[in-house]
Structure formats: C-alpha cells, structure tokens
C-alpha cells in the first residue's frame, strides 16, 4: 500500500529529478518505473544521514546528485574501513545529471 502511494505521488512530478532515499527494510522496487528518479537504498545507519547532510552542504554547488551519492557511498564505506561495502544501492532513471542551482534573485539583492 505504501509503495503504491509513493509511486503514485512521484509520478505526478514527471519532468523533474527526484531523489528517493529509503532503508533496505522498506524496499520500494517499483520506483524504478518512475521517470527522472534517483533511488538510493541503504542499510539503516545513523552515519548515513549525517554524512549525506555534510556532503550536500559542502558539494551542492559543484557536484551533480549522482556524484554526491557516490561520494556518500565512499565516505560511509571508509568510515567502516570498507568492511561495510554493500550497504548502499544507487539506481536511476535520469535523463541527465541533476544539479542544484542557486537562485539568481538571491545574488542580485
């Protein structure tokens, strides 16, 4: 039921990149059918979200979304001395590499 609702809501945003992050306990396989989606599944871990926020804060202006997720995977793996290799899965149906852009109005004021 939850999976169906998530997919329905994501499908309402067809032309924009979407980042979906969920734990491996809550696998949402049908997200792969939703266009323009980057789907990240991870093993439940507090380190994951702390590192994700750090990377987004540092890199949002210079890296695309997939590169940030790959950096996150390397960062968390190195935190665990690479012993925790298969903790994260990255799958996408993106037609381009989404980046965050500064709002030009913020800079002109």
TAMOZI-V625306 format. One record per helix or strand of 2 or more residues. SS is the DSSP state (h for helix, s for strand). FROM is the first residue (numbers start at 1). LEN is the number of residues. If there is no record, write none. Layout:
<<SS & FROM & LEN> <SS & FROM & LEN>>
This chain:
<<h & 2 & 10> <s & 18 & 6> <h & 29 & 5> <s & 37 & 6> <h & 46 & 14> <h & 65 & 15> <h & 85 & 3> <s & 88 & 5> <h & 104 & 5>>
